[in-house]
Amino acid sequence: MAMSSDNILYQMLTVRDVSRILNIHVNTVRRWADKGILRAYRITNRGDRRFKKEDIDHFLDELNNNGGDPQKAFLTNDGLSDNY
């Protein structure tokens, strides 16, 4: 059964959601998204950011595996870390 686009957006995380999960400021989430450290999806004409839960979970795994350094845990365009 196909999901509607509204349902998919409802399941995505907001900047605030991600900031709470990662325990960082909302501006840090935005900055990391702009730098490509976190993968964000732009929605609406305003360009609001949304994040997939699985991307944030993967980022947390990479962060834990790389000593807490977000620069080493960033996601590439294919959603996989450069660190193997």
Secondary structure, DSSP 8 states (H G I E B T S, - for coil): ----HHHHHHHSB-HHHHHHHHT--HHHHHHHHHHTSS--EEETTTTEEEB-HHHHHHHHHHHHHTTT-HHHH-B-TTS-BS--
